[in-house]
Amino acid sequence: MKHYDIAIIGGGASGCYLAALLSDTERKTALIESCDRLGRKLSATGNGQGNLSNILMSADKYFSSAPELVADVLCDQSVLDPFLGIFEADEKGRVYPTGRRASSLTDSLRRKIERAENIDVYLGAEVTSLAHGFVLTFNGEQISADKVVLAAGGKAQKQFGTDGKAYALAERFGHKTTKLYPSLVQLKTDTENIKTLKGLRVDCLATAIYEGKPLRSCRGDVIFTDYGVSGNAIFTLSSYVTDKIGAEINLSFLPDVGEREIASDVERKQNAGYERSEWLACTLPNQLGRAIMRRCKSDKPEDIARTVKNFRLSCKGTLGFDYAQVTRGGIEMSGVSYNLESEYERGLYFCGEILDVDGECGGYNLHWAFSSAKRVFDAIYLRR
Ligand SMILES: Cc1cc2nc3c(=O)[nH]c(=O)nc-3n(C[C@H](O)[C@H](O)[C@H](O)COP(=O)(O)OP(=O)(O)OC[C@H]3O[C@@H](n4cnc5c(N)ncnc54)[C@H](O)[C@@H]3O)c2cc1C
């Protein structure tokens, strides 16, 4: 049986990143990936442009039962060092390679991994069993390792090899998995008032509301669909409502125009003899103006203006894991140390999305994948 110092299960964002760091060492490493290529999901990130971090980095952007540990892992400033290239941030702080190609990030890591003499890459190899010792089984083959890193991702978008089966590999050592939810995902809502809006994209200020309290507002695109709403702003808000039954989304249209201005515009149209259904014509896209006029039962300009700013939709769930970018929940953080090592099995480590950590939209999830891999590298190589 072939023996390694380190076996990494999962050749996605965090697994490849860790292997790239290990390529500069003498540690004999196995990188085992169930898909036929490394970093398939990484190559699809940011609409193919690779939004790998955010300059507005803060632990507040993450959801986890261990916020202090997350903050501690994130404070490492050198996460982008292994990527050779030039990076730029957009107006929302989202960091991209200047060539705007996510696949260039994968290539950058893969080049280091493939050139390293100390790393064996196994592709098309799903680890189906991990036994004490450690002995790993895949494709009827077995290898052993002194240390194992579970970098097998979450449950979002199984076409990238992440179907959630890997949690069981940790559970056999006593680890628990929290309840899992899809996040960064389209929302199903009541559709009665938006049936006529299918396909319309509008810029608005969207707010997630739960038990009457606003949780998070986000300015951006909202796209109306036959099941509910999609778009950048909705993806961000989905993080706040995915685990909350009875949440609502408030859409405030014309975010740069005040209610008083909208009311006086409506009044002018009323005085000019416009049909009721046209009182928001020219000010909003026609079908949206009409939907708001159908929804508002009053003819008072100030009530109509208020409806423009308070278009509520009740959430009925999400489109699910097949559409989500990330998984809420994962391996319970109480079972891992500050080095992301198992509290139950020495030598077993975790990094990336498999842990109970997920971030908002905007580069936060890849940043976590890389910084948690860096933490594991420091622990196993520099022996923190
Ligand atoms: C379409 C899309 C776009 C996204 N865009 C962004 C973005 O712009 N910015 C951002 O920050 N985040 C983005 N994300 C989220 C981000 O890609 C993930 O959070 C990140 O890839 C997680 O890294 P990971 O290494 O934990 O898991 P993954 O990258 O998912 O890698 C896990 C790997 O483990 C393999 N694996 C699983 N089980 C086994 C097993 N038993 N044996 C062997 N291999 C196994 C899988 O095949 C997979 O390749 C996006 C996600 C999606 C789906």
The ligand as an SDF file (V2000), in Angstrom:
LIG
                    3D

 53 58  0  0  0  0  0  0  0  0999 V2000
  -21.5180   28.4750   -9.8440 C   0  0  0  0  0  0  0  0  0  0  0  0
  -20.7510   28.8960   -8.6160 C   0  0  0  0  0  0  0  0  0  0  0  0
  -20.1590   30.1490   -8.5820 C   0  0  0  0  0  0  0  0  0  0  0  0
  -19.4760   30.5600   -7.4420 C   0  0  0  0  0  0  0  0  0  0  0  0
  -18.8840   31.7920   -7.4560 N   0  0  0  0  0  0  0  0  0  0  0  0
  -18.1540   32.1870   -6.3850 C   0  0  0  0  0  0  0  0  0  0  0  0
  -17.4580   33.4270   -6.4060 C   0  0  0  0  0  0  0  0  0  0  0  0
  -17.4560   34.1620   -7.3990 O   0  0  0  0  0  0  0  0  0  0  0  0
  -16.7570   33.7710   -5.2970 N   0  0  0  0  0  0  0  0  0  0  0  0
  -16.6960   32.9730   -4.1860 C   0  0  0  0  0  0  0  0  0  0  0  0
  -16.0610   33.3510   -3.2040 O   0  0  0  0  0  0  0  0  0  0  0  0
  -17.3260   31.7750   -4.1450 N   0  0  0  0  0  0  0  0  0  0  0  0
  -18.0290   31.3670   -5.2150 C   0  0  0  0  0  0  0  0  0  0  0  0
  -18.6490   30.1440   -5.1890 N   0  0  0  0  0  0  0  0  0  0  0  0
  -18.4750   29.2810   -3.9900 C   0  0  0  0  0  0  0  0  0  0  0  0
  -17.0850   28.6070   -4.0020 C   0  0  0  0  0  0  0  0  0  0  0  0
  -16.8280   28.1000   -5.2930 O   0  0  0  0  0  0  0  0  0  0  0  0
  -17.0130   27.4770   -2.9850 C   0  0  0  0  0  0  0  0  0  0  0  0
  -17.3870   27.9650   -1.7120 O   0  0  0  0  0  0  0  0  0  0  0  0
  -15.5900   26.8950   -2.9310 C   0  0  0  0  0  0  0  0  0  0  0  0
  -15.2730   26.3050   -4.1710 O   0  0  0  0  0  0  0  0  0  0  0  0
  -15.4730   25.8650   -1.8270 C   0  0  0  0  0  0  0  0  0  0  0  0
  -14.1830   25.3030   -1.8830 O   0  0  0  0  0  0  0  0  0  0  0  0
  -13.9460   23.8240   -1.3280 P   0  0  0  0  0  0  0  0  0  0  0  0
  -12.5470   23.4700   -1.6480 O   0  0  0  0  0  0  0  0  0  0  0  0
  -14.3920   23.7510    0.0730 O   0  0  0  0  0  0  0  0  0  0  0  0
  -14.9460   22.9270   -2.1410 O   0  0  0  0  0  0  0  0  0  0  0  0
  -15.0400   22.6550   -3.7170 P   0  0  0  0  0  0  0  0  0  0  0  0
  -14.3480   23.7220   -4.4760 O   0  0  0  0  0  0  0  0  0  0  0  0
  -16.4540   22.3990   -3.9710 O   0  0  0  0  0  0  0  0  0  0  0  0
  -14.1720   21.3410   -3.8980 O   0  0  0  0  0  0  0  0  0  0  0  0
  -14.4990   20.1250   -3.2690 C   0  0  0  0  0  0  0  0  0  0  0  0
  -13.9710   19.0290   -4.1570 C   0  0  0  0  0  0  0  0  0  0  0  0
  -14.0120   17.7930   -3.4470 O   0  0  0  0  0  0  0  0  0  0  0  0
  -14.3540   16.7620   -4.3570 C   0  0  0  0  0  0  0  0  0  0  0  0
  -14.8810   15.6350   -3.5650 N   0  0  0  0  0  0  0  0  0  0  0  0
  -16.0270   15.6060   -2.8430 C   0  0  0  0  0  0  0  0  0  0  0  0
  -16.1660   14.4210   -2.2220 N   0  0  0  0  0  0  0  0  0  0  0  0
  -15.0650   13.6850   -2.5510 C   0  0  0  0  0  0  0  0  0  0  0  0
  -14.6160   12.3930   -2.2150 C   0  0  0  0  0  0  0  0  0  0  0  0
  -15.3170   11.5840   -1.3980 N   0  0  0  0  0  0  0  0  0  0  0  0
  -13.4660   11.9270   -2.7510 N   0  0  0  0  0  0  0  0  0  0  0  0
  -12.7240   12.7360   -3.5970 C   0  0  0  0  0  0  0  0  0  0  0  0
  -13.1060   13.9860   -3.9380 N   0  0  0  0  0  0  0  0  0  0  0  0
  -14.2580   14.4620   -3.4200 C   0  0  0  0  0  0  0  0  0  0  0  0
  -15.3610   17.4030   -5.2740 C   0  0  0  0  0  0  0  0  0  0  0  0
  -15.4320   16.7480   -6.5200 O   0  0  0  0  0  0  0  0  0  0  0  0
  -14.8130   18.8380   -5.4090 C   0  0  0  0  0  0  0  0  0  0  0  0
  -13.9790   18.9750   -6.5360 O   0  0  0  0  0  0  0  0  0  0  0  0
  -19.3590   29.7060   -6.3080 C   0  0  0  0  0  0  0  0  0  0  0  0
  -19.9490   28.4410   -6.3530 C   0  0  0  0  0  0  0  0  0  0  0  0
  -20.6410   28.0440   -7.4880 C   0  0  0  0  0  0  0  0  0  0  0  0
  -21.2790   26.6790   -7.5120 C   0  0  0  0  0  0  0  0  0  0  0  0
  1  2  1  0
  2  3  1  0
  2 52  2  0
  3  4  2  0
  4  5  1  0
  4 50  1  0
  5  6  2  0
  6  7  1  0
  6 13  1  0
  7  8  2  0
  7  9  1  0
  9 10  1  0
 10 11  2  0
 10 12  1  0
 12 13  2  0
 13 14  1  0
 14 15  1  0
 14 50  1  0
 15 16  1  0
 16 17  1  0
 16 18  1  0
 18 19  1  0
 18 20  1  0
 20 21  1  0
 20 22  1  0
 22 23  1  0
 23 24  1  0
 24 25  2  0
 24 26  1  0
 24 27  1  0
 27 28  1  0
 28 29  2  0
 28 30  1  0
 28 31  1  0
 31 32  1  0
 32 33  1  0
 33 34  1  0
 33 48  1  0
 34 35  1  0
 35 36  1  0
 35 46  1  0
 36 37  1  0
 36 45  1  0
 37 38  2  0
 38 39  1  0
 39 40  1  0
 39 45  2  0
 40 41  1  0
 40 42  2  0
 42 43  1  0
 43 44  2  0
 44 45  1  0
 46 47  1  0
 46 48  1  0
 48 49  1  0
 50 51  2  0
 51 52  1  0
 52 53  1  0
M  END
$$$$
